[in-house]
Amino acid sequence: MKKMIHSRRASLMTLVAALALAACGQEQAEAPQPGSEQEPPPHKVEVTEMARQDIPLDKSYPSLLRSDDEVTLVARVNGFLEERHFEPGQMVEEGDRLYTIEPDLYQATVNQREADLQSARAELSRAQRDAQRFEQLLSQNSVSRQQYDQALADQRVAQASVAQAEAALTSANLDLGYSQVTAPVSGMIGLSQINVENLVTSGTELATITPLDPLEVRFQLPQRDAFELRRQLSNGTEPSDIRARLSIPGVSGGGDSELEGYLDFLGSSVDRDTSTVQAAATFENPDATVLPGQFVRVRLDGLKRFDVMAVPEIAVTQGLMGPQVFVLDEENKAREKTISLGEIAGPWQIIRDGLEPGDRVIVGDPAGLEPGMTIDPQSFDGNAEAVNEGVEQEEAEEQAEAAQAMEEGAADGQPAEGEEGAP
């Protein structure tokens, strides 16, 4: 926002008047007769009475988009890569089959382990019958205690063999399952890192799946912003209630694209090196409009500065002693007041020092204001953005008028056809 807008507007008005006089060939007006001067009417302009308030911030933070659930597929068994069941770049769903790694080899192992289990169960059945028979013979004193104990030991060994065979079969079935590589998440799959018919071993990277909806950004909040945000959260606001907007430069036909999301994390400590607090937000991306790795800027709706003094940015001008505003005294006359500036919050300029609650500050167009000028104060509706835009529009119109006057003056100054100097 322009701090010296009133000075430039006054210059433009002077230029327009001078050109108009030159174009029309008007003579200098006669001096007014003594006693004919009249005091100009009070200048109408919007005025507000200062009070502390909560001001929403309009700040953005740089970040990179990332996919929180991105997965790199790796082989979990050894063997030759027999088939690839996808095309690079396509969207895959969780559970889709992606690769086949020599399943016949692992199916044969499963069959072997099933046979081993059947054999172990048959041996257990024989050992159980022997133990029961020796128990009856022991009661009849037909066998020794040692023979009975040996029968019990054989039964326990057979039970352990069955458990071992079951575990081996489970492991073989797992390997058989790993021979069919499936998608653990839904997303876009990248290029295959190994070709079909190549030997893979456990741990060989195969491809990467990147979920595109939702996406996450992690960014750093200045500690003051983080403090104000935590203050809101301590008043009962949930992190998911803090809405976030994601601005992606250069998307959608060269312009900027926006996604809406919510804050889902705010750190609890300040980084010693950067004096910032880490935060994270999640954004829905159903049409895959943007991709992980893109540079973005994050804005948090509802972030505020609490209990501050602020005026519309257009109300601040530059004086001899530094930034200043015009205030009204008891007689409704404009007076300059030097101030100390804080940060800009959207259309508002936060004031750190120089104003007190109750001060009447001129927040309308400051162009043409002079100390001692009588003011007709108009009520201010609190819409700082409208005030700023209105002054900018007026300035643009006056610039256009000045340009048009210059063109007309230049045209009137051209020699007519047939006159001296005419072509």
Number of C-alpha atoms within 10 A of each C-alpha: 11 14 16 15 22 20 15 14 19 14 12 19 14 13 17 20 14 14 19 17 14 14 17 10 9 9 8 7 6 6 6 8 7 6 6 6 8 6 6 8 10 13 16 13 17 19 23 21 16 16 15 13 13 13 20 17 20 16 15 15 16 16 19 17 22 21 20 16 18 19 18 14 21 17 21 20 22 18 20 17 21 16 15 17 12 17 13 13 14 13 16 22 16 11 12 16 16 19 21 20 29 20 19 11 13 22 17 13 19 21 14 14 21 18 14 19 21 14 15 21 19 14 18 21 14 13 21 18 13 17 20 14 13 21 20 13 15 16 11 9 10 11 14 12 15 10 14 19 14 14 20 19 14 18 21 15 15 21 19 14 19 21 15 15 21 19 14 19 21 15 15 21 18 15 20 21 18 19 26 19 22 19 19 18 17 20 23 18 25 18 14 17 12 15 13 15 14 12 15 21 16 11 12 16 16 19 18 20 24 24 25 26 21 16 23 24 24 19 20 21 23 16 17 13 18 22 13 15 21 17 15 18 15 10 8 9 13 12 17 14 15 19 19 22 20 26 20 21 15 10 13 12 7 8 9 12 16 17 16 16 23 21 22 17 14 20 15 11 12 16 14 8 6 11 13 19 21 18 17 19 25 27 21 15 17 11 8 14 14 20 17 18 12 12 15 19 19 25 18 22 17 16 22 20 19 14 11 15 23 24 21 23 22 28 25 26 21 16 14 7 9 12 16 21 23 23 21 24 15 7 9 16 19 23 19 18 17 19 17 13 17 14 13 17 18 15 22 23 21 20 18 14 12 13 20 12 10 11 15 21 24 27 27 23 21 23 17 12 19 13 12 14 17 21 21 15 20 15 13 16 11 12 11 21 14 13 22 21 14 15 18 17 12 13 18 13 12 17 17 13 16 20 15 14 19 18 13 14 18 12 11 13 11 10 12 11 9 8 8 8 9 9 8
